[in-house]
Amino acid sequence: MSLYIGTNYHPHDWPKERWEKDFQLMKEAGFDTVRLGHLCWDSYEPEDGVYTFEWFDQVMELCVKYKLNVILDVSMHPAPIWVHKLCPGCNVGGKNGAPQAPLRRYMDDVSDPEYQKYALRFAEKIVSRYKNHPALFAFGLCNELGAGYPSYSEASKKRFQKWLEKKYKTIKALNHAWATQRWSRKLSSFEDVAMQVNEYEIGAPEAWLDMRRFFSDGIADFITELAETVEQNAPGKAHTSNHFAEYETLGFDYLKTASGFVDYPGIGFYPGYGNRESMGFWKTGSWYMKRIAETGKPMWCIEFVTGGFGIHHAAMGMNRMYAFWCLLHRMQMMLGWTWRSMLNGEEQYLTGMLNHDGRPNENYREYQWIASDFRKLEKYGFPYLPQPEIAVSYSYDSELMAAYAKMQYRMPYSNNLAIAHRILEERNLDYNVVDLHQMTEQYQILIIPGEIVMDHEQENTVREFIKNGGTAIMTGYSAWVKETGQVFDTSRPGNLTDVFGIEIVGYQRTAGMEVSEKEEQKLRRNPANGRELLKVREKWIDVDYYEQIKTTDAEVLQREETHQIPAITRNRYGKGAAYYLFCETEPELLGEVLDECCREKSMQSVVTPQGVIGRKIAENQYFYVNLTGKEQKIELPENGYGVLQEKKMEDTCTLQAFDGELVIC
């Protein structure tokens, strides 16, 4: 299969006399693909029902001339000013409900029905016009849907009330789910419901959680309808999306809805140029893997880092290293953001492949290098599409609950997935991110890292997985809360105590608690943060939170040595095994238990030195990537040939800083 490389281009920002020069430079760089059309709805439809596609026809013809595949983004976000005038509900409502002027992009309420009428009409027009164009390769489902701000407008409130009525049917059921007897908040009708944020406060957790689910469903329903519009008007044409489900102020439940709109998974890949041992880097990797989920398809990085805000270019080879990292994680396409550094707007200091004056820079030359590598590598086992035997669960509701109750869940929920990603990455193990509501593939090991919210459907997935022979590893904080947002009134982990053979009878913090002088003398603390260090298996671990476990049927595999409490337990349930770790997700402890489980399952992976990752991508084909800034030597399973270095290799493969190599053995 082919590997695709190219860039994001905004022809509406530049004189048309410049267009051909730009496409010529793209071709000289070895590019085969360009993404067009995003963020410019009013360049196609400057007024209601007035279309000016003729200028873009010229752009598409130039793409044919230079043999460039076009990913055509269906641009509906941000909405033109004229849409905001015609659709007041499109305006984001502030915390007091008042409409906010669309000063920046993404200040649209895309769940507004009137807005959607104009947006989907435009989608039909542009898709129908270009679906058979010889340059058209695939459509993009708008740019970064999910980014933006929640709307607390009156129109949004009325939709929220209807959403609740559909979910709960009766006001009695809503009152029960929201525990409105607490502090005299009983509701008499659905019309009594307010938005759960105002200028002074946010609502109770149960009500706030439902409001965030409402916002999520509004975005997910819209992107699903957009996908259906594309498929109906251009049957058989591929599509992708760089949606922003993870956007902190808004976002949506991607895993819940991905099957309804994802053709090829997509992402904007911006890992940063800092420490690749940082939580930020692991978090970027975990988001990337969540986008792939269980699709079984290669990743299309329709935006990919070039320079950065206030960064002209990174060390030569670092973008190439990231390209190789993505190839090891199922990527097929990378399109640099952006082509030419913008002269104006919010991203005018984000450096592209061309400087502001339109001349190629180091980023251009590095992408040219990557394109040359892709032509060599695509002859072999790329895109790499493994069938992972390990799954890691993710819960959008848990993400929300952790964000709401930060006093209780002091480690950000997203760190759980990031830490799981880290330990799997360090062991060169492939995995899928799964939603326990709809896990579709077969796995040997399931990691459940700090899944706070656990409903009956999730519980049943865990129960059946272990019962049928799977091995599950659950970490502390898991199954604290029911679907409603109310804490379990039974022993934890909620509804799974029999499966794991334990009961959580209490929990402790490692800092902020005064102890007696005698007790303090027994403790070892981290001087940097004052936290008590816990000792398990001769290793000191640094966590904020740990649980007191009472075993019922489980065996204690390891105790915390200072307090002599169970740290790792295992229960045989059905044909499988259920491991429980007593603290928040922590890499040392989780990694050791994972190693034990992999040995038991006879699971093996490629061996590499620290800082190098690798995979066997096909029979006799080994791909290695050096993530570090120093030379690394890898011991090969047998003598081979380096495709990129174009030389024979005996016993070892030497990689320079940020380098990669495909070795054919």
Rosetta blueprint (number, residue, H / E / L):
1 M L
2 S L
3 L L
4 Y E
5 I E
6 G E
7 T E
8 N E
9 Y L
10 H L
11 P H
12 H H
13 D H
14 W L
15 P L
16 K H
17 E H
18 R H
19 W H
20 E H
21 K H
22 D H
23 F H
24 Q H
25 L H
26 M H
27 K H
28 E H
29 A L
30 G L
31 F L
32 D L
33 T E
34 V E
35 R E
36 L E
37 G L
38 H L
39 L L
40 C L
41 W H
42 D H
43 S H
44 Y H
45 E L
46 P L
47 E E
48 D L
49 G L
50 V E
51 Y L
52 T L
53 F L
54 E H
55 W H
56 F H
57 D H
58 Q H
59 V H
60 M H
61 E H
62 L H
63 C H
64 V H
65 K H
66 Y L
67 K L
68 L L
69 N E
70 V E
71 I E
72 L E
73 D E
74 V L
75 S L
76 M L
77 H L
78 P L
79 A L
80 P L
81 I H
82 W H
83 V H
84 H H
85 K H
86 L H
87 C L
88 P H
89 G H
90 C H
91 N E
92 V L
93 G E
94 G L
95 K L
96 N L
97 G L
98 A L
99 P E
100 Q L
101 A L
102 P L
103 L L
104 R L
105 R L
106 Y L
107 M L
108 D E
109 D L
110 V L
111 S L
112 D L
113 P H
114 E H
115 Y H
116 Q H
117 K H
118 Y H
119 A H
120 L H
121 R H
122 F H
123 A H
124 E H
125 K H
126 I H
127 V H
128 S H
129 R H
130 Y H
131 K L
132 N L
133 H L
134 P L
135 A L
136 L E
137 F E
138 A E
139 F E
140 G E
141 L L
142 C L
143 N L
144 E L
145 L L
146 G L
147 A L
148 G L
149 Y L
150 P L
151 S L
152 Y L
153 S L
154 E H
155 A H
156 S H
157 K H
158 K H
159 R H
160 F H
161 Q H
162 K H
163 W H
164 L H
165 E H
166 K H
167 K H
168 Y H
169 K L
170 T L
171 I H
172 K H
173 A H
174 L H
175 N H
176 H H
177 A H
178 W H
179 A L
180 T L
181 Q L
182 R L
183 W L
184 S L
185 R L
186 K L
187 L L
188 S L
189 S L
190 F H
191 E H
192 D H
193 V L
194 A L
195 M L
196 Q L
197 V E
198 N L
199 E L
200 Y L
201 E L
202 I E
203 G L
204 A L
205 P H
206 E H
207 A H
208 W H
209 L H
210 D H
211 M H
212 R H
213 R H
214 F H
215 F H
216 S H
217 D H
218 G H
219 I H
220 A H
221 D H
222 F H
223 I H
224 T H
225 E H
226 L H
227 A H
228 E H
229 T H
230 V H
231 E H
232 Q H
233 N H
234 A L
235 P L
236 G L
237 K L
238 A E
239 H E
240 T E
241 S L
242 N L
243 H L
244 F L
245 A L
246 E L
247 Y L
248 E L
249 T L
250 L L
251 G L
252 F L
253 D L
254 Y H
255 L H
256 K H
257 T H
258 A H
259 S H
260 G H
261 F H
262 V L
263 D L
264 Y E
265 P L
266 G E
267 I E
268 G E
269 F E
270 Y L
271 P L
272 G L
273 Y L
274 G L
275 N L
276 R L
277 E L
278 S L
279 M H
280 G H
281 F H
282 W H
283 K H
284 T H
285 G H
286 S H
287 W H
288 Y H
289 M H
290 K H
291 R H
292 I H
293 A L
294 E L
295 T L
296 G L
297 K L
298 P L
299 M E
300 W E
301 C E
302 I E
303 E E
304 F E
305 V E
306 T L
307 G L
308 G E
309 F E
310 G L
311 I E
312 H L
313 H L
314 A L
315 A L
316 M L
317 G L
318 M H
319 N H
320 R H
321 M H
322 Y H
323 A H
324 F H
325 W H
326 C H
327 L H
328 L H
329 H L
330 R L
331 M E
332 Q E
333 M E
334 M E
335 L E
336 G E
337 W E
338 T L
339 W L
340 R E
341 S L
342 M L
343 L L
344 N L
345 G L
346 E L
347 E L
348 Q L
349 Y L
350 L E
351 T L
352 G L
353 M L
354 L E
355 N L
356 H L
357 D L
358 G L
359 R L
360 P E
361 N L
362 E H
363 N H
364 Y H
365 R H
366 E H
367 Y H
368 Q H
369 W H
370 I H
371 A H
372 S H
373 D H
374 F H
375 R H
376 K H
377 L H
378 E L
379 K L
380 Y L
381 G L
382 F L
383 P L
384 Y L
385 L L
386 P L
387 Q L
388 P L
389 E L
390 I E
391 A E
392 V E
393 S E
394 Y L
395 S L
396 Y H
397 D H
398 S H
399 E H
400 L H
401 M H
402 A H
403 A H
404 Y H
405 A L
406 K L
407 M L
408 Q L
409 Y L
410 R L
411 M L
412 P L
413 Y H
414 S H
415 N H
416 N H
417 L H
418 A H
419 I H
420 A H
421 H H
422 R H
423 I H
424 L H
425 E H
426 E H
427 R L
428 N L
429 L L
430 D L
431 Y L
432 N E
433 V E
434 V E
435 D L
436 L L
437 H L
438 Q L
439 M L
440 T L
441 E L
442 Q L
443 Y L
444 Q L
445 I E
446 L E
447 I E
448 I E
449 P L
450 G L
451 E L
452 I L
453 V E
454 M L
455 D L
456 H H
457 E H
458 Q H
459 E H
460 N H
461 T H
462 V H
463 R H
464 E H
465 F H
466 I H
467 K H
468 N L
469 G L
470 G L
471 T E
472 A E
473 I E
474 M E
475 T L
476 G L
477 Y L
478 S L
479 A L
480 W L
481 V E
482 K L
483 E L
484 T L
485 G L
486 Q L
487 V E
488 F L
489 D L
490 T L
491 S L
492 R E
493 P L
494 G L
495 N L
496 L L
497 T H
498 D H
499 V H
500 F H
501 G L
502 I E
503 E E
504 I E
505 V E
506 G E
507 Y E
508 Q E
509 R E
510 T L
511 A L
512 G L
513 M L
514 E L
515 V L
516 S L
517 E H
518 K H
519 E H
520 E H
521 Q L
522 K L
523 L L
524 R L
525 R E
526 N L
527 P L
528 A L
529 N L
530 G L
531 R L
532 E E
533 L L
534 L E
535 K E
536 V E
537 R L
538 E L
539 K E
540 W E
541 I E
542 D L
543 V L
544 D L
545 Y E
546 Y E
547 E E
548 Q E
549 I E
550 K E
551 T E
552 T L
553 D L
554 A L
555 E E
556 V E
557 L E
558 Q E
559 R E
560 E E
561 E L
562 T L
563 H L
564 Q L
565 I E
566 P E
567 A E
568 I E
569 T E
570 R E
571 N E
572 R E
573 Y E
574 G L
575 K L
576 G E
577 A E
578 A E
579 Y E
580 Y E
581 L E
582 F L
583 C E
584 E L
585 T L
586 E L
587 P H
588 E H
589 L H
590 L H
591 G H
592 E H
593 V H
594 L H
595 D H
596 E H
597 C H
598 C H
599 R H
600 E H
601 K L
602 S L
603 M L
604 Q L
605 S L
606 V L
607 V L
608 T L
609 P L
610 Q L
611 G L
612 V E
613 I E
614 G E
615 R E
616 K E
617 I E
618 A E
619 E L
620 N L
621 Q E
622 Y E
623 F E
624 Y E
625 V E
626 N E
627 L L
628 T L
629 G L
630 K L
631 E L
632 Q E
633 K E
634 I E
635 E E
636 L L
637 P L
638 E L
639 N L
640 G E
641 Y E
642 G E
643 V L
644 L L
645 Q L
646 E L
647 K E
648 K E
649 M E
650 E L
651 D L
652 T E
653 C E
654 T E
655 L E
656 Q L
657 A L
658 F L
659 D L
660 G E
661 E E
662 L E
663 V E
664 I E
665 C L
